[in-house]
Amino acid sequence: MRTLRSARTARAIVAAVALAAGFVAGPAASAEAAHHSPAAGLTLTVAPNGSGSDCSAAAPCSLQMAQQRARQAVRASQTSVAVFLQGGTYRLNQTLAFDAAQGDSAPGSNTVTYEAAPGAHPVLSGGEQVSGWTQTSGGIWQANVPAGTDTRQLYVDGVRANRAAGSVPVGLTQTATGYTASGTTLDNWGNISDVEFVYNASWTQLRCGIASVSGTTVTMQEPCFQNITLKPYGVNASTPSFVDNAKELLTQPGQFYLDRSAHTMYYLPRPGQNLATADVEIPRLQTLVSGTGTEANPLTGLALKGLSFEYGGWTEPNGPDGFAEVQANMRLTGNNAYSTEGTCTRFSTTDPGTCPYGAWTMTPGNVVFDHTSGLSITGGTFEHLGAAGLQLGQNVEGSTIQDNQFTDISGNGLEIGNGSDAAPADLSLMPANNTVADNWVHNIAVEYTGGVGIFQGYTRDDVIEHNQINNVPYSGISSNWGWGHAATEATGNKILNNLVYDFLQQRIDGGGIYVLGIEGDSLADGLTISGNVVRYGAGAVGHAIYTDGGSQYITMTGNAIYGNDIPSMGGSYEGNGTPYGDFVFTGNYAENTTPDWPAGNPTNVNISGNIQVSSDGTGVPASLLAAAGLEPQYACLASAPRGTAPVNLALGKPAQAQYLDGSTAQLQPGDQVSYATDGDLGTAVQATGQYRWQLIVDLQQPTTLGSMTVSMPQRAFGTAFHVDASTDGSAWTTVGTVTDSGWGTVPVVFSSPLSTRYLRIVADKPDNGGQVGGQMAINEVGAYAPAAPAAPQPNLALGKPAQALYIDGTQAQMQPNSLPSSAVDGDPNTYAQATQQYRWTEQVDLQQPRSLDVITLLQPDSAAHTAFATAFHIDVSLDGSDYYTVARRTDAMGGLTGIQLDAPVRARYLRVVADRPDNGGQTGGQMAISELSAYGLVPQTLSAR
């Protein structure tokens, strides 16, 4: 298990210290204190190795014993119970089940609480360690696993591995039962019935196993194959996009293969991994935690606080049903499901299918609750899971799901309700009055890429607010179901003040917020979408806020929608007489203020007062941007681990602006020379009258420097400049030269430490009015001591292990004469560039945690090689699994891009993700990286946030 949990760990440490001292200060600490229960009638303490029945802090018991004692106490004295979990991993041999009939409910207004002890990080794990690894040929490691072991996931030091996969090695012609292959390669593969074909089909990703291969005849598993190829609706599979789970494809670092018949696991390590010492985990439980009751006796008053739920699995797609997705990880299962399951009378009134329309099979959660009242799950983490994360099913009422992280999940992040209870005779079965707030949902649907961040099926009066959803392959939030073909009792739901970005990363025809079906009986009790910020969607098809087929009774107001490759709002009429309309779209700040209706206009629509804004969000009120996403007391949940800022020796020092002849330069109106050293990147100094000028900073005494930075604004920057140093202000020596620069913070690392009093930044280009950049302006000058007495401040990425990955995390194929390591080799004439996919990621392992504050990207833009990302973002991570976006550029034009982070971060892994171009018709071409550099303090100090 990993020992450092960044945001959650640091916050727990701060809270523990504050509680021990008897005070809590600040909003973040107040939020943490709120996670701790008030005085309870009974307090119990457990530990991973707890024993006996004392259940005290000094002699903790097991989790199972504490649950028994809690049940006894509730039955005997009708009291509240608090169970505190000390830190560590609780390896569950069976589901931790909470059952109203067994006494897990809290009587009256009492509560039954299971929560992290102050400062602790308890993990409820369904995982099993795999040990005894030995290295074999080709760098592959292998280990024995118990007979009967079956898993679709493997994790090495907390980082998910990929199943061995690759291109289909033969041509395929589809038949009624499978395919005819162009050769016999597949017939020579071992364990062929464990191999899957995977189909990327529009908004879905379908998976179907091979039943057998004989010569060139490929027979597919049934009923999966019929269910993915014969549907009369949606999209069907044809030729597979790739083949998965074959030992013959175990060729790329980070891939694994389980030979079930030989009870042997194989793994090809990523750079830096050592299987002899690594913590390798596979899931052995599907359901980690469950909670249930009955309609007459629901599970009441249960609270789970500060717990992590990890290493749950799900192997049903290995079976004959495969993964026959229809949408949002809802699936067809069973014989002839394609023709009857959930189709009602849409296709035949004389031979109808099962109802209601869309009543398909839901992907289960690894944590599941139904028939509960007042459930509370706060301050937790849902991570390394093989199904969906959390599932709230029938008769879940009054729940609070707040301040949790959902990440590294194979399917949907969070599911509320389902697609089959559209209009139950007993309305209490429909989830109602639940609040999902201030959660960070990211990097979900990593295996079943048609999944969504938050799935809300048929529910009533639910509120989804102040969540941050980012880096998802399909839609961010998906609300309602049925496409208007089902009468529904859904009503009164609200989607408010969420921040959704980097959605549609892999699939298409979705949205940041995606809606379908009838949302109430009128606009007064319909769905409200308000205050949300939806930006940077990458898909080529869809809408940022999407009112899809059958949508009705929707009010959309006061949202900000910009920076997307798709229309800001709109949707598709389902046809066949289904309702579509009764929309109010007013007061939104949108890049495209005219909705897009590709399949027919809706009825009864009020579209007015929408304000057009730019693609970078200019024109959106700052108050709207500030109010969307995590509220301030929960913001640290999605904040990168804090680094340490280097001391800027130029801060506050006197400066002069001169023309090149040494005379005093005239400044632009309102500018001051002091702006270049005031520590505020929002101010700048710029000369006027002459394009070429220079800025001199007096450090006031001889100072030893290893590096400096020059920050320039987007509106005006020097595309080339040089830096001179002087001890007396008279004799100058050039100590650094920058060419082909863009705007931002550009570092200048001296070849060796130098002692100087004066620094001079001299503009070389632009030298007239016809060049990119405009006349140079300077936001800020930084001057920094060497990392060591005999060394300048280093480029921390130089020479470090690098990988090139596609957007789905698999190993990227590279252009000829291109390697991932070329981006960190210090040679600007070499470059890393993927092929076959426009969007890809360059990832660098700094090999230990580093404090970073400046990152630069050099991209080729010469006549010989013009290939650069016009838009990209930068992520960092401490553990290689949880990534934080710390910077974004949307207007790069090649050359050098320098980025000063808003605040220093602490990270081991650094990656650049190409956002655009995402096809062949955009400026830049596929991203190539000549050099990726990172700068910051070398001393490794951990500061709590």
Secondary structure, DSSP 8 states (H G I E B T S, - for coil): --S--HHHHHHHHHHHHHHHHT---HHHHHHHHHTS----SEEEEE-TT--SS--SSSS-B-HHHHHHHHHHHHHHH---EEEEE-SEEEE-SS-EEEEGGGT-S--TT--EEEEE-TT--EEEE-EEE----EE-GGG-EEEE--TT---S--EETTEE-EESEE--SS-EEE-SSEEEESSSGGGGSSSGGG-EEEEEETTEEEEEEEEEEETTEEEE-TTHHHHHH--SSS----S-SEEES-GGG--STTEEEEETTTTEEEEE--TT--TTT--EEEE-BS-SEEEE--SSS-EESEEEES-EEEEE---GGGSTT-B-EEETTEE--STTHHHHTT-TTSS-SSS--SSSTT--B---EEEEE-SEES-EEES-EEEEESSEEEEE-TTEES-EEES-EEEEESS-SEEES-SS-SS-SSGGGS-BS-EEES-EEESB-SSSTT--SEEE-S-BS-EEES-EEES-SS-SEEE--STTSS----B--EEES-EEES--SS--SB-SEEE-SB--SSGGGSEEEES-EEE----SSB-SEEE-TT-EEEEEES-EEES-SS-SEE-----TT---EEEEEES-EES--S-B-TT---EEEEEE--EE--TT-TTS-HHHHHHSSS-GGGGGGGS--B------TTTT--EEEEETTSSB-EE-TT--GGGGGSS-TT--EEEES-S-EEEEEEEEEEEEEEEEEEEE-TTS--SEEEEEEESSSSS-EEEEEE-SEEEEEEEEEEEEEEEEEEEEEEEEE--STTSTT-S-EESEEEEE--SBTTB----TTTT--EEEEETTSSB--B-TT--GGGGGSS-TT--B-B-S-S-EEEEEEEEEEEEEEEEEEEE-BSSS-B---SEEEEEEESSSSSEEEEEEES---SEEEEEEEEEEEEEEEEEEEEEE--STTSTT-S--BSEEEEE---S------
